[in-house]
């Protein structure tokens, strides 16, 4: 049985303070990370400083540092070689930035897949479970939650893609973003309600479903009812939009905002792997004021 020394804590007491089991405490002792104080009977004890060091080690492990690196950090700190510790931290920060980049790209792929599953679910709910193949396009109405974003106004956005891209990139650079940043974000083109009512179906907005701090042009997709047109094959845009608007009217609704057009791919990154093009617009009943 361990005999407690004054002002020192036993292995069990340290384990309880740290929220780990006794084997973890003993493991770090054997590895030479945190060495116990031994009494005359060779029992292990720990003082306040060692408990503080234990907490630091556990935090470093949680941050992904190896035992070898943690040992090196401990040695550098004892030698007051803080430059070496700083370099280790900088390297870990860069590694984590790369991980974040990959996670954000993966999140976009997952969210794109989620949207594709929503499309299939909407298709089944509207066309029936006996549907043998996906139609070239189909229309539905559903309620959506609020989404936030930003928009960039661009006149005649579709006439020259290279001009459009350069304009968007120039705009994003003002806020320390670039075109590669869009690989992690959902974005699409918008046709303003003003243009729709004037029967001008040129896209005049570039909409990004994210926020940029201090960016002046915020965009809100309000909560409410939306009309959707899912396209497996694109036709002439004016005809498609006219058909979309007619379906909205036939269902006793009218438009209540801008058309948003986005492309959804199933775990794909390139535009030529497009699965579905989605047109959506907020609507309200014809009878509403």
Buried (B, 14 or more C-beta within 10 A) or exposed (E): EEEEBEEBBBBEBBBEBBEBEBEBBBBBBEBEBBBBEEBEEEBBBBBEEBBEBBEBBBEBBEEEBEBEBBBBBBEBBEEEBEEBBEEBEEEBEEEEEEEEBEEBEEEBBEEBBEBBEBBBEBBEEBEEEEEEEBEEBBBBBEEBEEBEBBBBEBEEBEEEEEEBEEBBBEBBEEEEBEEEBBEBBBBBBBBBBEBBEEEEBBBBBBBBBBEBEEBEEEBEBEEBBBBBBBBBEEEEBEEBBEBBBEBBEEBEBBBBBBBBBBBBBBEBEEEEEBBBBBBBBBBBEEEEE
